[in-house]
C-alpha cells in the first residue's frame, strides 16, 4: 500500500474518531495495548483500524476477482452438456 493510500486511510480514521464513530472492539484492544496512556491508545487504535480497513479492502478485492472469474468462465446459457440431454 502506498504512502498516499495510507495517509488517506489515516485521515478517514481520524475523522471517525472526531465523529465518535469508534469500533468498540478495537478501541478496547487499543486500551489494553496502551496500558492507560490515552495518547498511545489513540495511536494503537489508528494502527489497529488501519489493519482492519486493509483486510476489508483485500477481502472486497478478492471477492470481486472471484466474481469476475466466475462471470468470465460461466458456460453460455444455451450450452447443453451430456447430462442436460437426458433430463426430462
Secondary structure in CASP SS format (residue, H / E / C, confidence):
PFRMAT SS
TARGET T0000
AUTHOR 0000-0000-0000
METHOD secondary structure of the structure
MODEL  1
X C 1.00
X C 1.00
X H 1.00
X H 1.00
X H 1.00
X H 1.00
X H 1.00
X H 1.00
X H 1.00
X H 1.00
X H 1.00
X H 1.00
X H 1.00
X H 1.00
X H 1.00
X H 1.00
X H 1.00
X H 1.00
X C 1.00
X C 1.00
X C 1.00
X C 1.00
X C 1.00
X H 1.00
X H 1.00
X H 1.00
X H 1.00
X H 1.00
X H 1.00
X H 1.00
X H 1.00
X H 1.00
X H 1.00
X H 1.00
X C 1.00
X C 1.00
X C 1.00
X H 1.00
X H 1.00
X H 1.00
X H 1.00
X H 1.00
X H 1.00
X H 1.00
X H 1.00
X H 1.00
X H 1.00
X H 1.00
X H 1.00
X H 1.00
X H 1.00
X H 1.00
X H 1.00
X H 1.00
X H 1.00
X H 1.00
X H 1.00
X H 1.00
X H 1.00
X H 1.00
X H 1.00
X H 1.00
X H 1.00
X H 1.00
X H 1.00
X H 1.00
X H 1.00
X H 1.00
X H 1.00
X H 1.00
X H 1.00
X H 1.00
X C 1.00
X C 1.00
X C 1.00
X C 1.00
X C 1.00
X C 1.00
X C 1.00
X C 1.00
X C 1.00
X H 1.00
X H 1.00
X H 1.00
X H 1.00
X C 1.00
X C 1.00
X C 1.00
END
